[in-house]
Amino acid sequence: MEQVDPKDLRLPPSPIPRPGERVLWHAEAREMAGVVQGHDIRGQAIILDDFGLQHHRSFDDVRLRDPFSRMSPNWCHLPSGGRLLRPGAATLDLFRRIMAERIPPGPSYQELVEEFWGRGYEVFLVGGTVRDTLAGKPANDIDLVTTMPLTRMLGFVQDMYLTRSTGHDRRGYIRLGGTPESGDPFIDVKIFSNSLPGTNAATFGVGFARDFAYRDFACNAVYYDSKNEVIIDPSGHGVSDCDTKTLRLAPGPHDRHQKAQVFIRAVKFMARGFSLATETRTILLEEYQPMLATMKGEIRLGYFKTQVMSKHRAPEAKRQAVADFKAVLEALGCPEVWGKYFASIEGGL
């Protein structure tokens, strides 16, 4: 892959102020000024004023302080070590084929991307689809991440797919199409996360550094821009980790519940042939594995079923996935984890 200069990429102007841009608005007959931090679960701008106070205002109520001096897109503000890369011809062809697919009766994935991009919002393919494509493997479901507020996409997305989307405003995502359990194709559209996703105080719409931190492993945090046809690797390790099937922890902030989930996902990926980076192995066993005890039993088992079993249709395949998970725990030197937290699964197989 060749390195790409961010100045060579393009995006229509954003119709709303980006995080970091200075804005003005009026309240009680006074002009107010501050800097946009992101947006909340209702799609309102979160603004820090010049006195350090936070305000939530409709984007329709605020204006840019200087509309001729705009913040550049997120690919110009990568974390230290982050890389912008142009895939080779064979990999580009794989991505183009994926983006040409569709969820009937809706348009293609690329046509959906055009709707976000044409409105001035960044939108990227991310997660397992990018990881598997870079490794030359078939990709399954589609995950997109965007800077567009959820409230601004619901109307046109539902019109495009002739269905009401399912989702969670506090977690900043919507799902279009089927479910993992049904086996039908689906698209998850998520918003860049900044802080406290899953709560009423969540902040969205920021950049790669914060969004990357909320993901599990570097190989699952590689972004593909299908309009500019480039790979964004915020950690600088993600692309190579896809190739070597290495699990390297994202930097956090993972709370106790997320640490337990990441541990389950790590074991799942190891059962699929991934290996742990040395420092990741130590952290997973010493810091993440003990957090399984903080999850309620039914939540822990439900998450296990979703992660390990839901994509397998045949009973034999489900049993094999469970056996593989158990074998990895033994190889990690913690077979007691199976008996303590997951053994009851076997009774229902």
Buried (B, 14 or more C-beta within 10 A) or exposed (E): BEEBEBEEBEBEEBEBBBBBBBBBBEEEEEEBBBBBBBBBBEBBBBBEBEEEEEBEBEBEEBEBBEEEEBBEBBBEBBBEEBBBBBBEEEBBEBBEEBBEEBBEEBBBBBEBBBBBBEBBBBBBBBBBBBBBBBBEEEBEBBBBBBBBBBBBBBEEBBEBBEBEBEBBBBBBBBBBBBEBEEEEBBBBBBBBBBBEBBEEEBBBBBBBBBBBBBBBBBBBBBBBBBBBBBBBBBBBBBBBBBEEBBBBBBEEEBEBBBBBBBBBBBBBBBBEEBBBBEEBBEBBBEBBBBBBEEBEEEEBBEBBBBBBBBBBEEEEEBBEBBEBBBBBBEEBEBEEBBEEBBEEBEEEE
